[in-house]
Amino acid sequence: MDSFPFHDGNISQFIQHRSIETRSDINHGLQMHSSLVRRLSQEKELEGHQGCVNAVSWNSSGSLLISGSDDTRINIWSYSDHKLLQSVETGHSANIFCTKFVPETSDDIVVSGAGDAEVRVFHLSRLDGGGHEENTINPSAVFQCHTRRVKKLAVEAGNPNVVWSASEDGTLRQHDLREGASCPPASSAHQECRNILLDLRCGAKKSLSDTPKQNLALKSFEISSSRPHLLVVGGSDAFARLYDRRMLPPLSSSMKKLSPPPCVNYFCPMHLSDRAISSLHLTHVAFSPDGDEVLLNYSGEHVYLMDINPSSGSAMRYTSGDAMTLMSLNPILNGVDLKSSVSRVFPNGFPRKRNIVSRLDKCRKLVQIAEKSLKEGTNCYYAIEVCNEVLDGHGHEIGSVLMHECLCIRASLLLKRNWKNDAYMAIRDCQRARKIDSSSFRALHCISKALSLLRKHKEALDFAIAAETLAPSNSEIGRTMESIREELAAAESEKNKSSNIAPTNESRAQGTLSLSDILYRSEAHIDSSSDDPRSEREDSDYDEELDLDIETSISGDEGHDTEADVVHRSINLRFHGKDESAVGGADHANVSFGSPKSQSDEKTYQPEAVIDMKQRYCGHCNVGTDIKQASFLGQRGDYVASGSDDGRWFIWEKGTGRLMKVLLGDEAVVNCVQCHPFDCTIATSGIDNTIKIWTPSASVPSIVTGGAAGPETADVLDIMESNQRRLSRNREAMLPIELLERFRMHEFTEGTLHPFECTQS
C-alpha cells in the first residue's frame, strides 16, 4: 500500500519550503504530516479512573486534558508531563458522557453531563485539599431540566457565559451561567424552565419521505469554530441537521412540544436515506476546522464526509425520489449531479507540478494495476485504493476516457470485495460512468450485478437486458441474465409461499420476541454457513427488526426524574418491533403535545432536499456503543480518525479515503479520539479505565501499530474484513452475544446497586 506517495509530499521539502512561504498557516500542514502519522505510537497510558472513560477534551491552549468516566469523576491531566493534577468527585449518580473546559475562564470552570440527565458546573479553584485523591467540591451550578441522558456538551470560543447540552430527550438546551445556579429554579415546576434552543421531540424521520413526528434522541452536536452561528446535530435517525442559530425561534419552554424548526441542510448518504432501519443512527457529528465540511459516524455503518456548501459545486443535493432513480435504467437522474467533488490535491500550499504528462502516465499505470488485480482476483482492497488515488486524487486532471475506465474497474472491484454498502457505491460509480458514455456495456452489466446483490431482481434484469442489447454475443452477460431470472423466480415463489402461511406464533404476530427467542435466533444466524452470501444480510433485508433498550439505574434517586435511563435495582431489557416507537411516553407525561397532525398535514408534507456523501471511510466497526467519535486530525483537518469495537482506532486520508494507520488502543472498544490543538499528539479512550496518548515516536513508519507492547503482527486486511463481518450482521445477532457481554457491573455491597459500566447503547 506504500507504492504511491501521499499528497502532502516529502516532509524535508515541506520544511525547506516554509522559509519562502508567506502564508500564515503554513505550519498547520506540518502538525499532521503523513510521515508523522505513519510513526504514531503509544507514548503514555494515563491511569486515574475506575471506570470506562467516555469523554476526553483538550483546553484551548493544549496544556490540559479533561476526562469524564463511569466512575462519575472528572480528571484534569497535565500535557507536559502527563500527570494527574486534579480529580473531582462530581456528585453525578450515573455515567459521565461529556465534559468540557469553559473558555475564557483561565481553565478554572469545567462542565459535565451524565446519564442522570444533569449538567453540572464546577470551579476548580474551590477544590478542598491539595491531593487529587481527596479533592471534594460542590458544583457551582446544577441544571436538571433534561429528562434523559445528556450525551454531548458544547462551548463557544470566547464566550465564558453559556454552555449548550444535548440530550436523548430530544432537546438541545442553552444554559446561561449568569442567570442562576440551577434550572429549573428551586421554586418552579420541573418543566417550567425556558432554555430550549432546539426542540426535536417531534423531529425524527424513519426515512427521507417520512414526516418528522418521533422523538429524535440527540447523541451528538457541535458548534462550528469558524462560524459559531452554525451548529450540527445528530441522533437516533439517519439524518444530520445543520442549523443557523440566528434563524432559530426564541428559547422555549418544556411545557409544550414545538414542531422542529427548518434547518439549513440535511446530511445523509443517499443509500441510507430511505431504508427505514430502526437501529440506524448517528453516534457522532463534527465540523472540519475550516467549517466547510461535516463528518458523520453511523452505528452499524461507516464514517462519511459531507460538504456543507451546496453552491460550491462539490456537494450533491437529492430528494426522496432520486434514491430510486439511481437504480433505474432511466439515464436522466432528475438533475442529480453524480460527479464527485474536486479534492485539493496539494492542501499544504505546494504549487502544482507543471508536468501534467507525467501525472497522467502515473494514473494510467495505476489503472493498469487495478485492472490486473481485478482479473486475477487478488487484493481487491488495495486495488480499490489505487482507483481512489486516480479518481479522488487526480480526478480533475485525467480525461473522460480514463475516468470512465477507472470508474468501471472500481465498481467491479467493490462488487468483488462486497463489504457493507459496496454494492451501492458500485452503482454510484457506474452511473457516473454512464454520464460519460451512455452506451457503456461495462457500466450496465456492473449495475445489473450490483442490483442483484441488493435483491432488486426486476431492476437488475432491466439493466442486464440493456447490456445484452449492446453485446448480444457476450457469454458473461448471458450467464448474468440466467442467474437473475432464477433469483427472481425464487423470490416470487418465496413471496407466494409466505403469503399463504398464516402466522401461528402469537408473540411474533405482535412483533415481540422473548430474550430466549432472540438468543436462539442469533445463534442460528451466526452458525449459518458463511459461504452462502445470503447468510450475511443487510439490515434492511429482514422482514422484522428489533430495537433493544437497556435500562439501568442506581438507588437513591427518587427525587429526580431521569425517566427511562434509570430503574431502581433492576435491569430492564425491552424489545420493540420495528413499527413500535423505541421512545416511551413517560418522559413527556407532563408535557402538552399540542394538536395532533391531521391526515391532510401528512399528505402535504414535502421532504427537504438532502446533501449526499462526499467520501466514505471503511475498515472500523461501530455497533457496540453510541458515543463513538469520528474526528478531524490537525489544524487543516487533512486526516480523519475513528474508534472501533475491536479495540483499535483508524486514520484515513480525508481526500481519498486511503487508510493511513491502524493502532491498537484498547482491550475491547475505542470510543474517543481527540487531537491536540497544535501538536501531533492524540488522546484516545474507551472501555478501558485508562487514556492513551499517541505521538510520532515510532522508529519506523508502519500501517499497523500495537499499544505499549509494540508493533502488532495482525494483517491490516484481516482486521478490516473481520470488522466488516461484524458490521454486516443484523443487529439482533450482535446484541445478545457481542454487545451484552461488554456490560460489566462493579462489585457492590448488599442493598447498593452501582451503575453499569459503558451502558452507552
DRENTORSE-591062 format. One record per residue (C-alpha): residue in one letter; x, y, z. Coordinates in steps of 0.2 Angstrom, whole numbers, padded with zeros to 4 digits, always signed. Example, Ala and Ser with C-alpha at 12.3 -4.5 7.8 and 13.67 -1.06 7.14 Angstrom:
2
A+0062-0022+0039
S+0068-0005+0036
//
This chain:
761
M+0000+0000+0000
D+0015+0011+0000
S+0018+0010-0019
F+0012+0028-0022
P+0016+0044-0011
F+0004+0054+0000
H-0002+0071-0007
D+0006+0081+0007
G+0023+0077-0001
N+0041+0075+0007
I+0042+0082+0024
S+0060+0088+0021
Q+0055+0098+0006
F+0040+0104+0016
I+0051+0111+0030
Q+0063+0119+0017
H+0048+0127+0008
R+0042+0136+0025
S+0056+0148+0023
I+0049+0156+0007
E+0031+0153+0010
T+0022+0169+0016
R+0005+0161+0021
S+0002+0162+0040
D-0005+0145+0042
I+0010+0136+0033
N+0015+0127+0049
H-0003+0119+0051
G+0002+0107+0037
L+0016+0101+0047
Q+0006+0096+0063
M-0001+0080+0055
H+0010+0077+0040
S+0009+0059+0033
S+0027+0055+0038
L+0022+0059+0056
V+0005+0050+0056
R+0013+0034+0050
R+0025+0034+0065
L+0011+0037+0078
S+0014+0026+0093
Q+0008+0025+0111
E+0019+0036+0122
K+0009+0036+0138
E-0005+0027+0147
L-0014+0039+0159
E-0021+0030+0175
G-0033+0038+0187
H-0051+0032+0183
Q-0060+0017+0190
G-0072+0015+0175
C-0074+0017+0156
V-0068+0034+0150
N-0082+0041+0140
A-0075+0059+0136
V-0059+0067+0133
S-0056+0085+0128
W-0041+0097+0127
N-0041+0115+0133
S-0039+0129+0121
S-0020+0130+0123
G-0017+0112+0123
S-0009+0112+0141
L-0023+0102+0149
L-0033+0087+0146
I-0050+0084+0154
S-0059+0067+0155
G-0075+0060+0162
S-0079+0042+0167
D-0091+0029+0173
D-0084+0032+0190
T-0093+0049+0190
R-0076+0058+0192
I-0068+0072+0181
N-0049+0071+0180
I-0038+0085+0174
W-0021+0080+0167
S-0005+0090+0163
Y+0000+0088+0144
S+0018+0092+0148
D+0022+0078+0160
H+0006+0068+0158
K+0002+0069+0177
L-0015+0069+0185
L-0017+0086+0193
Q-0035+0086+0200
S-0049+0073+0202
V-0066+0080+0205
E-0080+0069+0213
T-0094+0077+0203
G-0109+0070+0213
H-0117+0063+0197
S-0127+0047+0200
A-0123+0039+0183
N-0110+0038+0170
I-0102+0055+0164
F-0103+0055+0145
C-0096+0073+0141
T-0085+0086+0149
K-0078+0102+0144
F-0067+0117+0149
V-0077+0133+0149
P-0067+0145+0138
E-0060+0162+0144
T-0060+0156+0162
S-0042+0153+0164
D-0047+0134+0164
D-0055+0136+0181
I-0073+0132+0176
V-0077+0115+0169
V-0094+0107+0165
S-0100+0089+0164
G-0116+0080+0158
A-0121+0062+0163
G-0133+0048+0162
D-0143+0055+0177
A-0149+0069+0165
E-0140+0083+0174
V-0127+0096+0169
R-0115+0101+0182
V-0103+0116+0183
F-0088+0117+0194
H-0075+0130+0199
L-0058+0120+0201
S-0051+0134+0212
R-0064+0129+0225
L-0057+0112+0227
D-0053+0106+0245
G-0036+0100+0250
G-0020+0098+0240
G-0020+0080+0235
H-0030+0075+0220
E-0037+0059+0228
E-0046+0068+0242
N-0052+0083+0232
T-0071+0087+0235
I-0080+0101+0228
N-0098+0107+0227
P-0105+0111+0210
S-0107+0130+0207
A-0122+0126+0196
V-0134+0111+0193
F-0145+0110+0178
Q-0159+0097+0180
C-0170+0102+0166
H-0166+0087+0154
T-0177+0071+0157
R-0165+0059+0148
R-0146+0056+0147
V-0135+0071+0142
K-0124+0065+0128
K-0115+0080+0122
L-0109+0097+0128
A-0103+0112+0118
V-0095+0128+0122
E-0091+0143+0111
A-0074+0151+0109
G-0073+0167+0118
N-0089+0165+0127
P-0087+0161+0146
N-0106+0163+0150
V-0115+0150+0140
V-0115+0131+0139
W-0125+0120+0127
S-0131+0102+0131
A-0139+0089+0120
S-0150+0075+0127
E-0159+0059+0122
D-0175+0068+0127
G-0174+0077+0110
T-0169+0094+0116
L-0154+0105+0114
R-0153+0117+0129
Q-0144+0133+0132
H-0138+0137+0149
D-0133+0154+0154
L-0121+0154+0169
R-0126+0172+0173
E-0144+0168+0176
G-0144+0156+0190
A-0136+0141+0198
S-0150+0129+0194
C-0163+0125+0181
P-0177+0125+0183
P-0177+0137+0198
A-0179+0129+0215
S-0197+0137+0217
S-0203+0132+0200
A-0211+0116+0192
H-0199+0104+0185
Q-0204+0108+0167
E-0205+0126+0168
C-0188+0132+0163
R-0187+0141+0146
N-0170+0136+0139
I-0173+0125+0124
L-0164+0131+0109
L-0169+0117+0098
D-0184+0106+0101
L-0183+0090+0091
R-0195+0080+0102
C-0206+0078+0086
G-0191+0079+0074
A-0185+0061+0070
K-0189+0053+0052
K-0189+0035+0048
S-0184+0039+0030
L-0182+0054+0019
S-0200+0054+0014
D-0207+0052+0031
T-0215+0066+0041
P-0205+0071+0056
K-0215+0065+0071
Q-0205+0055+0083
N-0193+0059+0097
L-0175+0062+0090
A-0164+0056+0104
L-0149+0068+0102
K-0132+0058+0103
S-0120+0072+0097
F-0119+0090+0091
E-0106+0103+0088
I-0104+0122+0086
S-0093+0127+0071
S-0077+0135+0077
S-0075+0146+0062
R-0094+0151+0061
P-0101+0150+0078
H-0119+0153+0072
L-0119+0136+0064
L-0122+0120+0073
V-0124+0102+0068
V-0134+0089+0077
G-0136+0070+0075
G-0146+0057+0084
S-0157+0042+0083
D-0161+0043+0064
A-0150+0043+0049
F-0150+0062+0046
A-0138+0075+0052
R-0145+0093+0053
L-0137+0109+0051
Y-0145+0124+0060
D-0141+0143+0060
R-0144+0149+0077
R-0148+0166+0070
M-0163+0159+0062
L-0170+0149+0077
P-0185+0154+0087
P-0183+0161+0104
L-0179+0150+0118
S-0194+0140+0123
S-0202+0130+0137
S-0203+0112+0140
M-0221+0113+0144
K-0226+0112+0125
K-0219+0102+0111
L-0215+0113+0096
S-0213+0107+0078
P-0195+0106+0073
P-0188+0122+0065
P-0182+0122+0047
C-0164+0118+0046
V-0151+0125+0034
N-0146+0107+0027
Y-0150+0089+0030
F-0135+0077+0028
C-0137+0058+0024
P-0129+0046+0012
M-0142+0043-0002
H-0141+0024+0000
L-0146+0026+0019
S-0160+0039+0017
D-0175+0028+0013
R-0171+0012+0021
A-0180+0014+0037
I-0168+0004+0048
S-0174+0006+0065
S-0157+0003+0073
L-0148+0015+0061
H-0142+0031+0070
L-0128+0043+0072
T-0115+0042+0086
H-0105+0057+0082
V-0105+0073+0071
A-0091+0085+0069
F-0086+0101+0059
S-0070+0102+0050
P-0058+0115+0056
D-0062+0127+0042
G-0081+0124+0045
D-0084+0119+0027
E-0086+0100+0030
V-0096+0089+0042
L-0090+0071+0047
L-0104+0058+0052
N-0101+0042+0061
Y-0115+0030+0060
S-0119+0015+0071
G-0119-0001+0061
E-0112+0009+0046
H-0096+0018+0040
V-0089+0036+0043
Y-0095+0049+0029
L-0089+0066+0024
M-0101+0079+0019
D-0099+0096+0011
I-0110+0109+0019
N-0110+0122+0005
P-0121+0116-0010
S-0117+0131-0020
S-0098+0127-0021
G-0101+0113-0034
S-0094+0100-0023
A-0109+0094-0014
M-0124+0085-0021
R-0142+0088-0017
Y-0155+0074-0019
T-0173+0071-0015
S-0183+0056-0009
G-0186+0050-0027
D-0168+0051-0033
A-0163+0036-0022
M-0174+0025-0033
T-0170+0034-0049
L-0152+0030-0046
M-0156+0011-0048
S-0167+0013-0063
L-0162+0012-0081
N-0168+0030-0084
P-0152+0039-0089
I-0159+0056-0083
L-0157+0057-0064
N-0168+0072-0060
G-0154+0084-0061
V-0143+0075-0048
D-0125+0078-0051
L-0116+0061-0048
K-0099+0069-0051
S-0088+0069-0036
S-0080+0084-0029
V-0063+0090-0034
S-0052+0087-0020
R-0037+0098-0015
V-0023+0088-0021
F-0010+0099-0013
P-0018+0106+0003
N-0002+0111+0011
G+0002+0126-0001
F+0014+0117-0013
P+0012+0124-0031
R+0005+0111-0043
K+0018+0102-0053
R+0019+0108-0071
N+0022+0091-0079
I+0004+0085-0082
V+0010+0072-0094
S+0020+0063-0081
R+0005+0063-0069
L-0007+0056-0082
D+0006+0042-0086
K+0006+0038-0067
C-0013+0037-0067
R-0013+0026-0082
K-0001+0014-0074
L-0011+0014-0058
V-0027+0010-0068
Q-0017-0005-0076
I-0013-0011-0059
A-0031-0011-0053
E-0037-0019-0069
K-0024-0033-0066
S-0029-0036-0048
L-0047-0037-0054
K-0043-0050-0067
E-0033-0060-0055
G-0045-0058-0041
T-0031-0053-0029
N-0031-0039-0016
C-0046-0030-0020
Y-0044-0018-0006
Y-0028-0012-0012
A-0034-0011-0030
I-0049+0000-0024
E-0037+0012-0015
V-0027+0013-0031
C-0043+0018-0040
N-0047+0031-0026
E-0030+0038-0029
V-0034+0041-0048
L-0052+0047-0046
D-0051+0057-0029
G-0033+0062-0030
H-0032+0066-0049
G-0049+0066-0055
H-0048+0085-0061
E-0033+0081-0072
I-0037+0064-0080
G-0048+0064-0096
S-0065+0056-0098
V-0059+0040-0106
L-0048+0036-0092
M-0061+0041-0079
H-0074+0030-0087
E-0062+0015-0087
C-0057+0018-0069
L-0075+0020-0063
C-0080+0004-0070
I-0065-0005-0063
R-0068+0002-0046
A-0086-0003-0047
S-0081-0021-0052
L-0069-0022-0038
L-0082-0016-0025
L-0093-0030-0030
K-0080-0042-0029
R-0075-0036-0011
N-0093-0034-0006
W-0091-0026+0010
K-0106-0017+0018
N-0114-0005+0005
D-0101-0008-0008
A-0115-0013-0020
Y-0122+0005-0018
M-0105+0013-0021
A-0103+0002-0036
I-0120+0008-0043
R-0114+0026-0040
D-0098+0024-0050
C-0107+0015-0064
Q-0120+0029-0065
R-0106+0042-0066
A-0098+0031-0080
R-0114+0032-0089
K-0114+0050-0089
I-0098+0049-0098
D-0104+0036-0110
S-0122+0032-0110
S-0120+0016-0120
S-0107+0008-0109
F-0109-0010-0108
R-0097-0012-0094
A-0107+0000-0083
L-0124-0008-0087
H-0118-0025-0083
C-0110-0020-0067
I-0126-0011-0061
S-0136-0027-0065
K-0124-0037-0054
A-0125-0024-0040
L-0144-0024-0040
S-0144-0042-0040
L-0134-0042-0024
L-0146-0030-0017
R-0160-0042-0021
K-0168-0029-0033
H-0170-0043-0046
K-0183-0034-0058
E-0172-0018-0059
A-0156-0029-0061
L-0165-0038-0076
D-0169-0022-0084
F-0150-0017-0084
A-0145-0034-0090
I-0156-0034-0105
A-0150-0017-0109
A-0132-0023-0108
E-0136-0038-0119
T-0143-0027-0132
L-0126-0019-0133
A-0116-0035-0133
P-0128-0049-0138
S-0114-0062-0141
N-0106-0059-0124
S-0107-0075-0114
E-0104-0067-0097
I-0120-0056-0098
G-0130-0072-0104
R-0125-0080-0088
T-0129-0065-0078
M-0146-0064-0085
E-0149-0083-0082
S-0144-0081-0064
I-0155-0065-0061
R-0170-0074-0069
E-0168-0089-0057
E-0166-0077-0042
L-0182-0068-0047
A-0192-0084-0049
A-0186-0090-0032
A-0190-0073-0024
E-0208-0074-0031
S-0210-0092-0026
E-0204-0087-0008
K-0216-0072-0008
N-0231-0083-0013
K-0227-0096-0001
S-0225-0084+0014
S-0242-0075+0009
N-0251-0092+0010
I-0244-0096+0028
A-0254-0089+0042
P-0244-0083+0057
T-0246-0096+0071
N-0234-0088+0084
E-0244-0076+0094
S-0229-0067+0100
R-0222-0065+0083
A-0238-0058+0077
Q-0237-0045+0090
G-0219-0040+0084
T-0211-0045+0101
L-0199-0059+0105
S-0193-0066+0121
L-0174-0065+0126
S-0173-0084+0123
D-0180-0082+0106
I-0168-0068+0102
L-0153-0079+0108
Y-0159-0094+0098
R-0162-0084+0083
S-0145-0075+0085
E-0135-0092+0087
A-0144-0099+0072
H-0139-0084+0062
I-0121-0085+0067
D-0120-0104+0064
S-0126-0102+0046
S-0114-0106+0033
S-0103-0091+0029
D-0100-0097+0011
D-0118-0093+0007
P-0119-0075+0003
R-0137-0074+0010
S-0130-0078+0027
E-0124-0060+0029
R-0139-0050+0025
E-0141-0031+0025
D-0151-0024+0040
S-0165-0018+0028
D-0167-0036+0021
Y-0175-0043+0037
D-0194-0043+0037
E-0193-0040+0056
E-0181-0029+0065
L-0179-0026+0084
D-0173-0012+0095
L-0166-0016+0112
D-0167-0003+0126
I-0156-0007+0141
E-0161+0002+0156
T-0150+0004+0172
S-0151+0014+0187
I-0145+0016+0205
S-0155+0018+0221
G-0157+0034+0230
D-0163+0045+0215
E-0181+0046+0219
G-0181+0065+0220
H-0176+0067+0202
D-0185+0061+0186
T-0172+0053+0175
E-0185+0043+0165
A-0181+0028+0155
D-0162+0029+0159
V-0165+0023+0177
V-0174+0009+0185
H-0171+0005+0203
R-0162-0011+0207
S-0166-0019+0191
I-0161-0022+0173
N-0175-0020+0160
L-0172-0027+0143
R-0186-0020+0131
F-0188-0027+0113
H-0198-0017+0101
G-0204-0022+0084
K-0198-0010+0070
D-0215-0002+0069
E-0215+0002+0088
S-0208+0018+0095
A-0192+0015+0104
V-0196+0030+0115
G-0208+0028+0129
G-0221+0041+0133
A-0216+0043+0151
D-0203+0056+0148
H-0217+0068+0142
A-0230+0064+0154
N-0232+0082+0160
V-0229+0090+0143
S-0243+0097+0131
F-0241+0089+0114
G-0252+0102+0106
S-0264+0097+0092
P-0260+0081+0083
K-0256+0082+0065
S-0271+0079+0053
Q-0270+0067+0038
S-0270+0082+0027
D-0254+0088+0035
E-0247+0071+0032
K-0251+0072+0013
T-0245+0090+0011
Y-0228+0086+0019
Q-0214+0090+0006
P-0197+0081+0011
E-0182+0093+0011
A-0168+0090-0001
V-0153+0082+0007
I-0134+0083+0004
D-0126+0067-0001
M-0109+0060+0004
K-0093+0067-0002
Q-0081+0052+0004
R-0083+0036+0014
Y-0071+0029+0026
C-0071+0010+0029
G-0062-0003+0040
H-0068+0000+0058
C-0083-0007+0067
N-0096+0004+0076
V-0110-0006+0083
G-0107-0008+0102
T-0108+0010+0109
D-0117+0026+0104
I-0103+0038+0109
K-0091+0033+0096
Q-0082+0048+0089
A-0076+0052+0071
S-0064+0067+0072
F-0053+0078+0060
L-0035+0077+0064
G-0024+0093+0063
Q-0027+0111+0061
R-0031+0108+0042
G-0041+0093+0045
D-0032+0083+0032
Y-0035+0066+0041
V-0050+0058+0048
A-0050+0046+0063
S-0062+0035+0072
G-0063+0022+0086
S-0068+0004+0083
D-0076-0010+0093
D-0061-0021+0090
G-0051-0011+0102
R-0042-0001+0088
W-0043+0016+0080
F-0041+0020+0062
I-0034+0035+0052
W-0038+0039+0034
E-0033+0052+0022
K-0048+0063+0020
G-0047+0067+0002
T-0045+0049-0005
G-0052+0038+0009
R-0035+0029+0009
L-0031+0020+0026
M-0016+0028+0034
K-0014+0019+0051
V-0022+0006+0062
L-0017+0007+0080
L-0022-0005+0095
G-0028+0007+0108
D-0040-0003+0120
E-0043-0020+0126
A-0061-0020+0119
V-0068-0004+0112
V-0061+0013+0107
N-0074+0027+0108
C-0065+0044+0109
V-0052+0051+0098
Q-0046+0069+0101
C-0032+0078+0093
H-0021+0090+0102
P-0024+0108+0096
F-0007+0111+0089
D+0005+0096+0091
C+0005+0079+0083
T-0002+0071+0098
I-0019+0062+0100
A-0028+0056+0116
T-0039+0041+0115
S-0051+0032+0127
G-0064+0018+0128
I-0070+0003+0138
D-0053+0003+0147
N-0051+0013+0163
T-0036+0022+0155
I-0032+0036+0142
K-0019+0033+0129
I-0008+0047+0122
W-0001+0044+0105
T+0014+0054+0097
P+0025+0050+0082
S+0038+0041+0092
A+0040+0025+0082
S+0057+0022+0074
V+0050+0017+0058
P+0033+0021+0049
S+0020+0007+0048
I+0002+0005+0044
V-0002-0007+0059
T+0004-0002+0077
G+0001-0010+0093
G+0000-0002+0110
A+0013-0002+0124
A+0018-0019+0119
G+0025-0013+0102
P+0021-0016+0084
E+0006-0028+0080
T+0008-0043+0069
A-0010-0044+0063
D-0013-0041+0045
V-0022-0025+0041
L-0034-0034+0028
D-0038-0047+0041
I-0043-0034+0054
M-0054-0024+0042
E-0063-0040+0035
S-0066-0046+0052
N-0074-0029+0057
Q-0084-0029+0041
R-0091-0046+0045
R-0097-0040+0062
L-0104-0024+0054
S-0114-0033+0042
R-0123-0045+0054
N-0140-0040+0059
R-0142-0030+0075
E-0152-0045+0083
A-0137-0056+0081
M-0125-0043+0088
L-0134-0038+0104
P-0135-0054+0114
I-0118-0061+0110
E-0106-0047+0107
L-0114-0032+0115
L-0122-0038+0131
E-0105-0046+0135
R-0097-0029+0136
F-0109-0023+0151
R-0099-0026+0167
M-0105-0022+0184
H-0095-0015+0198
E-0094-0026+0214
F-0107-0019+0226
T-0112-0022+0244
E-0129-0028+0248
G-0143-0015+0246
T-0132-0004+0234
L-0133-0005+0215
H-0119+0004+0206
P-0122+0009+0188
F-0116-0002+0174
E-0100+0002+0165
C-0101+0008+0147
T-0120+0007+0145
Q-0120+0019+0130
S-0132+0010+0119
//
